[in-house]
Amino acid sequence: MLGLAWRRILNRWRSNMRVAGTQKLSVDKTAIARRKPVTALALVGFGVLLLFWAAMMSGMAWRVATNFWGGVAVEATTYLPDSGGPIVLRHADPENVERLVEAAERYKESPGPRTSTDLRRYALFVAAREGRVPEDGPEPPFDFDIDSGHGPGSGGSFGSSSGTTDEPVLISIDTESAYVDLLIETATRRGRSGFRYLDTRFGLPTDPRTIPLSGDGRATVVLAAVAFTALVAFAILCMTLVPLRGRFGRADWELPWLFGFPVTARTIFASRVVRQLGSLWLVTLPLAVLLATFSYGAGAEIWSALGVGAALAFGALLLVSVLQTVLEQRLVAGATRKRAERVVGAATLLGGIVAVWGFGMTARPLVPDVFVHALSFTASTSVGSVIAAAAGTALVSPLVAVGVSIVLVAGAFAGALVVVERTASGGLARSLGGGHEGHAGVDRTAHGIGMVGKELRAIRRDRQVATMLFVLPIVLLGVQVVQHASFGVMPDFTFAQVCAAAFGFGGYSTVLASNAIAQSERSGIALLSTFPVPLTRLFMRKVATWSVAVLLFPALIVVAAPFLATPSNPVGGLVLAVLALGGVVAFGMTAGAVAMLELGRVEPGRMRAAMSRLFLLALMAVFAASIAQGQVWNAVVQTVVLGAIAAAMWQRVELRAPQLLDPTSEPEPTVLAVDGLVAVLVFFQVQVVVATMVRLSDGSPDLGALLGFVFGGLAAVATLVGTFWSRGVFDLVSRLALARTSAGTIRDAAFGARAGLACAALGVAYLLVAERFEAYRELRAGTPDLLSCGNGTSVVAVALLAILAAPLFEELIFRGAVQRGFRSTMGSRAAILLSAALFAACHPLVSALPVFVLGLAAGWVLERRGSLWASIACHATYNAIVVGFTLAVN
Amino acid sequence: MVRAGAGSSRVDRILEARGLTKSFGEKEAVRGVDLDVARGSVHAFLGPNGAGKSTTILMLMGILRPTAGTARIDGLDCFADRVEVKRRVGYLPDEPQFYDYLSGRELIGFVGGMHGLSKEETWRRAEPILEGFRIADQLDEFAVNYSHGTKKKLAFAFALLHEPDLLILDEPTNGLDPHTTRIAQDIVRDFAARGGSVFFSTHLLDQAEKLCDRVDIVAQGRIVATGTIREVKDSLAPGGTLEDVFFAVTQAADEA
């Protein structure tokens, strides 16, 4: 059996190598060899993260369980130790409070990580017990006084039980009385009796060795260890089940082949389990380390902590292997696609919950003093205390923990065997027979569906993607609500924030699902390539369908927004809401393009996929922030930028589309709009940094602006040269349209200058007309303006900036790089419009309109004359006149 | 290369390839293939496994980009004008792949839609083909459950749906039972009789002999013989069968 398993592991390894070998073709082999350790490292890191999530999730589940049904007597968490928040102790059994206080005392004497906060907390508990502020010892962090009542006290409250043991004991030290009220209210709502609840924001670190558990402690701990192992196993299973999807419905060639040999189903199954274990071994180590950290942090001896870590980790993984094998056998070989989809949908959902819980739980305690608090945090979670109890308490020895794991796994194995033996013949027969099963859900009247129709069907039937898009966001919200117990603690939202939330909802779903959506097209590419429609257009239709479909929840939120918060300005609010929804679509298109690019990679890189995910999340955060601020112009600017990014990404997809089908087909070296966008970014970043530096050292804003412009421009040009060269484009002068045309540079420039003159006339007219409006004057007063603060000596700097530096660099970037970049795959009108919109978006609102017109004109002369010198002359003429006019008026 | 027969240059050609070459890294799959397919003819592309037949066909469909050389269909470059080319060509891949979550009926609707056909028109055209192949009763299954033969039949229907000028079939009867093979052959004959052109690859000699007007034999990525069946037979193995010719030229290529 082991031999069989080993050969299969070897075979899988080799087949991976072989696939890699044939796919990489002309790719540098040493580069791949170099990347292996990085990949392994990334995998280990991912594994650690995953397990941390899993552990957090089980801790959370445990908390929820104990809250609802009672259970382990001690519940404690340490949050925000230094923030000075309130503390509430609540126990059905007053004796437990005494125990806690005793524990706190012992904690003071026991070795382990300790901070001043712990001492303060200790003092607090002593004070709480004795009903007074301690005279000696560390200074208590709060004002503290005693009130015998339950209700919201003015300062704080110490409520003792009023006779019956059923009545909870409340100790609260109040700094935010509203918060305490809320806690009391929540606690009351959750049930009066049998409810044990300690702390919400910080509590007492528990040393489980010193706290006898109420009821049958031994059974509780064993149960907890079992539950914990099962939960971790379940979490890993969810994560590993999703990739299985690619194999659903495909014939499992191996199983029929193996059944051709004289071996029993049992042997085959066992060897599959071993193989699964072989592919999971990488996860075992970080899991063991993590669990050991947990139990060490909870106070176990180092050796028993390591032993428990190893035992629990191995047990959990063995469990995963067994379950995964059963599911794989049942799903891949036997079940119908529909059922398989259901399972994957559930796995995606549950895996998502793991992730969400993980995020929610880890964010708070890990911010300050990472290491000390991480340790004390693990010790004080229920998971930590359970493991510690299993590890080194008088109640349960490590042997018991190991024994529990073994029994658990053996039971699962035996159960799995029964399932496999029962289904082996049936499932096999079906997989061999081609598996014909009717599908009642199919629409018999379906006709003439295009790309959109196909995608709408996919939304209905593709459970994984549908879960990610439509169920996970709801779960996400639900978990947050459950975790934070009440809407009441949430701050009052502004209308803009609600719009931002709507965008975030849609954007987050798209990021989650974009890769799965792109991958769902993999089987269709061959078919799509036989249609007389460009592949990129089909992809765009596909992604656009999803991006619009994903608007469901954001649209609901936007509709509800006026009821949640009133916008300060109805028109502005409406614009903001529209931009938020439009942002979802633009962002969806961007994410879809990124995923499509990933689909076309000859060599799928996990690191690169992670990087592009990060890029998308950053983009999403920037856009959401701009919406949340509620400044309409800022949101418009971000929308334009997002649209430009989406267009630039789709341009890359278009150029790379032939590579989807033919990996050896390298795209022609071309100027891309993406390069232009990067140049824009560099231009502004460097500009701001240099200008700030100069201002800080010298104090002259004019010089700062000039130098910033020059350095920013130079950096942007350097970036352009670098990216062009890396793409194999070397003829920069002609690519940026700087070469001499047949008409001659002078004539081109003269043509441009004439257009500039016309624009300047419009610009001056705009200034004169706009000045009559109060709103414009207010807006202008609020805009930092170089010209208005200039004095006599800086006119030279301003002139240099306006007539030389700005036209040269801005035209190089916006017309030379961005417009020509878009032009390589787009029509002239779209390219001019996009670059002009971006150009206007990079200016303050007061000047956006004339600048947009200037951008259109400069773009038009470039198209007309084929020379960037024409655009530069146009821009310089415009600037000279408008700036001169403004200076003269001032 | 043995060029049997002459005078083909005067004929109106729907497909024309010159020096078509494709290499994958070091490996040259197709080396300088010239093809001429006359309008209205049935043309076989004959060769052993791994000779470069599918690679050539993928280049004709604009799916692979030729390393060197050009291919033209109806005067259009197969890679540069691939979108236009696909209006004129019906293509049957060797291993058809469909979306798992669409049924056969939906797939037909989808393919028709992609070719710009209305739903009535799509079904008017599809129904006789589907009836011919006897797969009308399986149309409500998800495509993922189809057998290889059913997939091939469905893909055949897709290739015919937009009434192309040229059919490019990659191993059209591979995996089909004798009954379906005959139906497929009838369709090819019918298509040619109505003025269409057919270019199909195969390694089945009898099929080539039965169906085609002209034949190109390819081995090791090169054309080793070209002409009508009779010309090829007469010049390379007088009095012999097509099988004799095939072995003679492919073995010569192997030794070269």
Boltz contact constraints between the chains, C-beta under 6 A:
constraints:
  - contact:
      token1: [A, 25]
      token2: [B, 24]
      max_distance: 6.0
  - contact:
      token1: [A, 25]
      token2: [B, 25]
      max_distance: 6.0
  - contact:
      token1: [A, 26]
      token2: [B, 25]
      max_distance: 6.0
  - contact:
      token1: [A, 249]
      token2: [B, 144]
      max_distance: 6.0
  - contact:
      token1: [A, 337]
      token2: [B, 144]
      max_distance: 6.0
  - contact:
      token1: [A, 434]
      token2: [B, 147]
      max_distance: 6.0
  - contact:
      token1: [A, 435]
      token2: [B, 145]
      max_distance: 6.0
  - contact:
      token1: [A, 436]
      token2: [B, 145]
      max_distance: 6.0
  - contact:
      token1: [A, 439]
      token2: [B, 142]
      max_distance: 6.0
  - contact:
      token1: [A, 442]
      token2: [B, 103]
      max_distance: 6.0
  - contact:
      token1: [A, 442]
      token2: [B, 140]
      max_distance: 6.0
  - contact:
      token1: [A, 446]
      token2: [B, 105]
      max_distance: 6.0
  - contact:
      token1: [A, 446]
      token2: [B, 106]
      max_distance: 6.0
  - contact:
      token1: [A, 446]
      token2: [B, 109]
      max_distance: 6.0
  - contact:
      token1: [A, 447]
      token2: [B, 109]
      max_distance: 6.0
  - contact:
      token1: [A, 447]
      token2: [B, 119]
      max_distance: 6.0
  - contact:
      token1: [A, 448]
      token2: [B, 109]
      max_distance: 6.0
  - contact:
      token1: [A, 448]
      token2: [B, 112]
      max_distance: 6.0
  - contact:
      token1: [A, 448]
      token2: [B, 113]
      max_distance: 6.0
  - contact:
      token1: [A, 448]
      token2: [B, 119]
      max_distance: 6.0
  - contact:
      token1: [A, 448]
      token2: [B, 122]
      max_distance: 6.0
  - contact:
      token1: [A, 449]
      token2: [B, 109]
      max_distance: 6.0
  - contact:
      token1: [A, 449]
      token2: [B, 110]
      max_distance: 6.0
  - contact:
      token1: [A, 449]
      token2: [B, 113]
      max_distance: 6.0
  - contact:
      token1: [A, 450]
      token2: [B, 113]
      max_distance: 6.0
  - contact:
      token1: [A, 454]
      token2: [B, 110]
      max_distance: 6.0
  - contact:
      token1: [A, 458]
      token2: [B, 101]
      max_distance: 6.0
  - contact:
      token1: [A, 461]
      token2: [B, 101]
      max_distance: 6.0
  - contact:
      token1: [A, 462]
      token2: [B, 101]
      max_distance: 6.0
  - contact:
      token1: [A, 523]
      token2: [B, 97]
      max_distance: 6.0
  - contact:
      token1: [A, 524]
      token2: [B, 99]
      max_distance: 6.0
  - contact:
      token1: [A, 526]
      token2: [B, 97]
      max_distance: 6.0
  - contact:
      token1: [A, 529]
      token2: [B, 63]
      max_distance: 6.0
  - contact:
      token1: [A, 530]
      token2: [B, 91]
      max_distance: 6.0
  - contact:
      token1: [A, 531]
      token2: [B, 114]
      max_distance: 6.0
  - contact:
      token1: [A, 532]
      token2: [B, 83]
      max_distance: 6.0
  - contact:
      token1: [A, 532]
      token2: [B, 86]
      max_distance: 6.0
  - contact:
      token1: [A, 532]
      token2: [B, 87]
      max_distance: 6.0
  - contact:
      token1: [A, 534]
      token2: [B, 83]
      max_distance: 6.0
  - contact:
      token1: [A, 658]
      token2: [B, 65]
      max_distance: 6.0
  - contact:
      token1: [A, 661]
      token2: [B, 63]
      max_distance: 6.0
  - contact:
      token1: [A, 662]
      token2: [B, 64]
      max_distance: 6.0
  - contact:
      token1: [A, 662]
      token2: [B, 65]
      max_distance: 6.0
  - contact:
      token1: [A, 664]
      token2: [B, 24]
      max_distance: 6.0
  - contact:
      token1: [A, 665]
      token2: [B, 65]
      max_distance: 6.0
